[in-house]
Amino acid sequence: MQVEVVMPKMGESIQEGKVLRWAKKVGERVDKDETILEISTDKVDSEIPSPVGGILAKIIVPENETVAVGTVIAMIETDASAAKIETASVAQPTPKREEKTSGVELAPSPVSVAARPVPVQDIPTRRSDGQRFYSPLVRTIAKKEGVSVMELDQIPGSGSQGRVTKSDLLAYLNNRGAHVAAAPAAKIDFSVHRVDEKELSRKYPAPRYQIVSMDNVQQKMAEHMVRSVHTSPHVQAIDEVDLSAIVAYRAGYAEEFERKEGFKLTYTPFFCDAVVRALKEFPIVNCSVEGDKIIQKRFINLGMAVAAPSGLIVPNIKNADERNFIGLARAVNDIATRTRNKKLKPEEIQEGTFTITNYGVFGNIIGIPIINQPQVAILGIGALKKRPVVITDESGNDMIGIRSMAYFTLSFDHRIIDGAIGGQFLAKVKSNLEHFNFSQTK
């Protein structure tokens, strides 16, 4: 009996994945939940476990090929006594009816759209030209409202890679009956365009030059950053924070903490705790923007930039506002470890509401980070350095002291966060760190 392995769903906004590496070869045994392949989507590389145990009978999608979510990418023979194992094939799988085999629910293969007109109910998530994706929700609304494929193709999309969102479609429907249609907004292409390598080779001849293609993560990062700068008017506020008390506390408590928890106490949980407390007081910094609407988030999913082997990844500590200091410390250690080991769950990079990036680990003292869309702010943390500073005692007398200092930079979206709010938020983070309540760490 054969079971289909499909490209997994990596989140509502992600409709495709790239096969990076097959961990097993055709004919090899694979156990249930054992890593069978590694895929890349958006900004995360993930190791995908096998849904069942058996023999890898067929690899349908080869390495370095990108396919839509739900596409059958391999077949596993659950009967180990099967005499014949099919060789690898790159052919597109034949559509099958939805069925269940050995308790594993199998998704139907995607159906290509021909060049002829098609009814909306037959629109697949991915068009045959690979250029436009429509979510199930958009397709359902389009079908209900009688929106044709041609109409959908003309609607400017504000989603990732120009995809049409629910808001885009509803806005179009609201203006659909107008006698004079407004000129469509110019569509901006943020994608990284493929360049003719032969032409480049003539322009940059070897051996003086070497031409290297961007990998999947680099391409997605490039698109995401260009889109962010275009979307949000970035403003920055910078403050210096005295971390001397935290440095002294950590030095004295680190050994006991590691003995209790089984991992080292870093500065990151202190930063996370201070940010979460500030976000609770300034919820506008935890919002997002869609058109003329502000989307208020009644939860805090705290993003934490991690330098992984494949590039910078921003997993989220979900519901960080519900965690105490120890809970944050455990989450930071767990996410950082699994990110570096490529064990990160796809949903853990989704729905972040605020991001922290610590470029200080590389020795950089000041940085100007770019907002991680669709968020409206990001906090950058510089290197911790001992510096001479002016200290005022309780009597108002000034003196020079050696303190452990760090520069914090807040980049924020000036569409909804003005300088006063941005400055007050950063000042609150500073205050939370300089007057940290160490009793909560026990």
C-alpha positions in Angstrom: 0.0 0.0 0.0 1.4 3.4 -1.0 1.0 6.6 0.9 1.4 10.1 -0.7 3.8 12.6 0.8 2.6 16.2 0.0 4.2 19.6 0.3 3.0 20.7 3.7 1.0 23.8 4.5 3.4 26.3 6.1 0.9 29.0 7.0 -2.0 30.9 5.5 0.2 33.3 3.6 2.5 30.7 2.1 1.4 28.8 -0.9 4.6 27.0 -2.1 7.7 25.3 -0.9 11.1 24.4 -2.3 12.6 20.9 -1.9 16.2 21.6 -0.7 17.4 18.1 0.1 16.0 14.5 0.2 17.4 12.8 3.4 16.5 9.4 1.9 17.0 7.8 -1.4 14.5 5.7 -3.4 14.5 2.2 -1.9 15.7 3.2 1.5 13.7 2.5 4.7 12.2 5.5 6.6 10.6 5.3 10.0 7.5 7.3 11.0 8.5 10.8 12.1 12.0 10.4 10.8 13.3 13.2 8.7 12.6 12.4 5.0 13.4 15.8 3.4 14.3 19.4 4.0 12.2 22.2 2.5 12.5 26.0 2.3 9.7 28.4 2.3 9.7 32.2 2.8 12.4 32.6 5.5 12.6 29.2 7.2 14.2 25.9 6.3 12.4 22.9 7.9 13.1 19.2 8.2 9.9 17.4 7.4 9.2 14.1 9.1 7.7 11.1 7.3 4.0 10.6 8.0 4.4 6.8 8.0 7.0 4.1 8.2 8.0 2.2 5.1 10.1 2.3 2.0 10.6 5.4 -0.1 9.1 4.2 -3.3 9.2 7.2 -5.5 10.6 10.8 -5.5 8.3 12.9 -7.6 9.7 16.4 -7.0 13.5 16.5 -7.2 15.8 18.8 -5.2 15.8 22.6 -5.9 12.3 22.5 -7.4 9.5 24.7 -6.1 5.9 23.4 -6.0 2.5 24.5 -4.6 1.4 23.4 -1.2 -0.5 20.1 -1.4 1.5 18.8 -4.4 2.4 15.2 -4.1 6.2 15.1 -3.8 6.9 11.4 -3.0 5.4 8.0 -2.4 6.1 5.7 0.6 5.4 2.0 0.3 4.1 0.8 3.7 4.3 -2.8 2.7 8.0 -3.7 3.3 7.6 -6.9 1.3 6.8 -5.0 -1.9 9.0 -6.5 -4.7 9.1 -3.5 -7.0 10.3 0.0 -6.1 9.7 2.6 -8.8 12.6 4.8 -9.9 12.5 8.6 -9.4 10.3 10.5 -11.7 9.9 14.3 -12.1 6.5 14.0 -13.8 3.6 16.0 -12.3 1.4 13.7 -10.3 -1.9 12.6 -11.6 -4.9 14.1 -9.7 -6.5 11.6 -7.4 -9.6 11.6 -5.3 -9.2 12.4 -1.6 -8.8 9.2 0.4 -7.3 7.9 3.6 -4.6 5.2 3.7 -3.4 3.7 7.0 -4.8 6.6 8.9 -3.0 9.3 6.9 -5.3 11.8 5.2 -4.1 12.4 1.6 -4.7 15.7 -0.1 -5.7 15.8 -3.8 -3.1 16.8 -6.3 -3.4 20.3 -7.8 -5.0 20.6 -11.2 -3.4 22.8 -13.9 -5.5 25.6 -15.4 -5.6 25.6 -19.1 -5.4 28.7 -21.3 -9.2 28.6 -21.9 -11.7 30.5 -19.7 -12.5 28.6 -16.5 -15.2 29.1 -13.9 -14.1 30.6 -10.6 -14.9 27.4 -8.7 -12.2 25.7 -10.7 -9.5 28.2 -10.0 -6.6 26.5 -8.2 -4.6 28.1 -5.5 -1.7 28.3 -8.0 -2.2 29.5 -11.6 -0.5 27.4 -14.4 1.8 30.4 -15.2 3.0 30.3 -11.6 2.5 34.1 -11.2 -0.6 34.5 -9.1 -1.9 32.7 -6.1 -5.5 32.9 -4.6 -6.2 31.7 -1.1 -9.2 29.5 -0.4 -11.0 32.4 1.2 -10.5 34.7 -1.8 -11.6 32.0 -4.1 -14.8 31.4 -2.0 -15.7 35.1 -2.0 -15.0 35.4 -5.7 -17.2 32.4 -6.5 -20.1 33.8 -4.3 -19.9 37.2 -5.9 -19.5 36.0 -9.5 -16.0 37.5 -10.0 -14.4 36.0 -13.1 -10.8 34.9 -13.5 -10.1 37.9 -15.7 -11.4 40.2 -13.0 -9.3 38.6 -10.3 -6.2 38.9 -12.5 -6.8 42.7 -12.7 -7.1 43.3 -9.0 -3.9 44.8 -7.5 -2.8 42.7 -4.6 -1.4 44.1 -1.3 -0.3 40.7 0.1 3.0 38.9 -0.1 4.4 38.9 -3.6 1.4 40.9 -4.8 -1.2 38.4 -3.9 -4.8 39.4 -3.6 -6.0 39.5 0.0 -9.6 39.4 1.3 -9.4 43.2 1.9 -8.3 43.7 -1.7 -11.2 41.7 -3.1 -13.8 43.3 -0.8 -12.5 46.8 -1.8 -12.8 45.9 -5.4 -16.4 44.6 -4.9 -17.4 47.8 -3.1 -16.3 49.9 -6.2 -17.4 47.3 -8.7 -20.6 49.1 -9.6 -19.2 52.6 -10.0 -19.9 54.1 -13.4 -16.4 55.5 -13.7 -13.8 53.0 -12.6 -10.7 54.5 -10.9 -7.4 53.9 -12.5 -5.8 50.7 -11.0 -2.9 51.4 -8.6 0.5 50.7 -10.1 1.6 47.3 -9.2 5.1 47.3 -7.7 7.2 44.1 -8.3 9.4 43.5 -5.3 10.6 40.1 -6.5 14.3 39.4 -7.3 14.5 39.2 -11.1 16.4 36.4 -12.8 19.4 37.8 -14.7 21.0 36.2 -17.8 24.2 34.6 -16.5 25.9 34.5 -19.9 25.4 38.3 -20.2 26.8 38.8 -16.7 29.7 36.5 -17.5 30.7 38.8 -20.3 30.3 41.9 -18.1 32.2 40.3 -15.2 34.6 37.8 -16.7 36.4 35.0 -14.7 38.7 34.7 -13.0 38.6 38.3 -11.8 34.9 37.9 -10.9 32.8 35.0 -9.6 29.0 35.0 -10.1 27.0 33.2 -7.4 23.2 32.8 -7.5 21.2 33.9 -4.4 19.7 31.0 -2.5 16.0 30.8 -1.6 16.4 32.5 1.8 18.5 35.3 0.3 15.9 36.0 -2.4 13.0 36.0 0.1 15.0 38.3 2.4 15.7 40.7 -0.4 12.1 40.9 -1.4 10.9 41.3 2.2 13.3 44.1 3.0 12.6 46.1 -0.2 8.8 45.8 0.4 9.2 46.9 4.0 11.2 50.1 3.1 8.6 50.9 0.4 5.7 50.3 2.7 6.7 51.9 6.0 8.2 55.4 6.5 10.9 54.4 8.9 11.9 56.6 11.8 14.5 55.7 14.4 15.1 56.6 18.0 18.3 55.7 19.8 18.9 55.5 23.6 21.7 54.2 25.8 20.8 51.7 28.5 22.8 51.0 31.7 22.8 47.3 32.1 25.3 47.2 35.0 22.8 45.8 37.5 21.7 43.0 35.1 25.4 42.2 34.3 26.2 41.9 38.0 23.1 39.8 38.8 23.7 37.4 35.9 27.3 36.9 37.0 26.3 35.9 40.5 23.2 33.8 39.6 24.3 32.2 36.3 25.7 29.0 37.9 22.6 28.4 40.0 20.3 29.1 37.1 22.1 26.6 34.8 22.0 24.0 37.5 18.2 24.4 37.9 17.2 24.8 34.3 19.8 22.9 32.4 20.9 25.8 30.1 22.8 29.0 30.4 21.2 32.3 31.4 21.8 34.8 28.7 20.8 38.5 28.5 18.0 37.8 25.9 15.3 36.9 28.4 15.9 40.2 30.2 15.4 42.1 27.0 12.3 40.1 26.1 10.7 40.7 29.5 11.4 44.4 29.3 9.9 44.7 25.8 6.8 42.7 26.7 6.1 44.9 29.7 6.6 48.0 27.5 4.3 46.7 24.8 1.5 46.2 27.4 1.7 49.9 28.2 2.0 51.0 24.5 -0.2 48.6 22.5 0.0 50.8 19.4 3.5 49.5 18.9 2.1 45.9 18.8 -0.3 46.7 15.9 -0.2 46.4 12.1 -1.7 48.5 9.3 -4.0 47.6 6.4 -5.0 50.5 4.3 -6.6 53.1 6.5 -7.2 50.6 9.3 -5.1 49.8 12.4 -5.2 46.2 13.4 -4.9 45.9 17.2 -3.4 42.7 18.4 -4.6 41.4 21.8 -1.6 39.1 22.1 2.1 39.5 21.9 4.1 37.1 19.6 7.6 38.3 20.2 10.0 37.7 17.2 13.6 37.0 17.9 16.1 37.2 15.1 18.4 34.1 15.1 21.5 33.6 12.9 20.9 30.1 11.5 23.1 28.2 9.0 20.8 29.1 6.1 20.6 32.8 7.1 18.8 35.1 9.5 15.4 33.6 10.7 12.9 35.3 13.0 10.9 32.7 15.0 8.3 33.9 17.4 7.7 33.3 21.1 3.9 32.9 20.9 1.8 34.6 23.6 4.9 36.0 25.2 2.6 38.3 27.3 1.4 35.2 29.2 4.9 34.0 30.2 6.9 35.0 33.3 10.7 35.5 33.2 11.5 31.8 33.5 9.0 30.9 30.8 10.6 33.5 28.5 14.1 32.1 29.2 13.0 28.6 28.4 11.2 29.7 25.2 14.3 31.7 24.1 16.6 28.7 24.6 14.2 26.3 23.0 13.6 28.3 19.9 17.2 29.3 19.4 18.4 25.7 19.7 15.8 24.3 17.3 16.3 27.1 14.8 20.0 26.4 14.5 19.3 22.6 14.3 16.6 23.2 11.6 13.9 21.8 13.9 11.8 24.9 13.9 8.1 24.4 13.3 6.7 26.4 10.3 4.0 28.1 12.4 6.6 29.5 14.7 7.6 32.1 12.1 4.0 33.2 11.5 2.0 36.0 13.1 4.8 37.9 14.9 3.7 41.2 16.4 7.1 42.8 17.4 10.7 41.8 16.7 14.0 42.1 18.6 17.3 41.8 16.7 20.6 41.7 18.7 23.4 42.6 16.3 25.5 43.3 19.4 26.5 39.6 19.5 28.7 40.4 16.5 30.3 43.4 18.3 28.3 46.1 16.6 27.4 49.0 19.0 24.7 50.7 16.9 22.5 49.5 14.1 19.4 50.8 12.1 17.1 47.7 11.6 14.4 47.4 9.0 10.9 46.7 10.2 9.7 43.1 9.8 6.4 43.6 7.9 3.5 43.7 8.7 4.8 44.8 12.1 5.2 48.5 12.9 8.4 48.5 15.0 11.6 46.6 15.6 14.1 46.9 18.4 17.8 46.7 17.7 20.3 46.0 20.5 24.0 46.9 20.3 27.0 45.3 22.0 27.4 45.6 25.7 30.4 47.7 26.4 32.0 49.2 29.6 32.2 52.9 29.3 32.9 55.9 31.6 29.6 57.7 32.3 28.4 60.6 34.5 26.5 59.3 37.5 24.4 61.5 39.7 23.9 60.3 43.3 20.9 60.8 45.5 22.3 64.1 46.7 22.6 65.5 43.2 26.3 65.2 43.0 27.9 64.1 39.8 30.8 61.6 39.5 32.4 59.5 36.8 31.8 55.7 36.9 32.5 52.7 34.8 29.2 51.2 33.7 28.1 48.4 31.3 26.2 50.2 28.6 24.4 49.3 25.4 22.8 51.4 22.6 19.2 50.4 21.8 17.6 51.5 18.5 13.9 51.5 17.8 12.8 51.7 14.2 9.1 52.4 13.9 6.4 53.0 11.3 5.7 56.8 11.2 2.2 56.1 9.7 0.8 55.3 13.1 3.6 55.8 15.6 4.8 59.4 16.1 8.0 60.5 17.7 6.4 61.0 21.1 5.1 57.4 21.3 8.2 55.9 19.8 10.4 57.8 22.3 8.2 57.0 25.3 8.2 53.3 24.3 12.0 53.1 24.1 12.3 55.0 27.4 10.0 52.5 29.0 12.2 49.6 27.8 15.2 51.4 29.1 13.5 51.9 32.5 12.4 48.3 32.7 16.0 47.2 32.3 17.7 49.7 34.5 15.2 49.0 37.3 14.7 45.2 36.7 12.8 43.2 39.3 15.2 40.4 39.9 12.8 38.6 42.3 10.9 37.3 39.3 13.9 35.3 38.1 13.8 32.8 41.0 
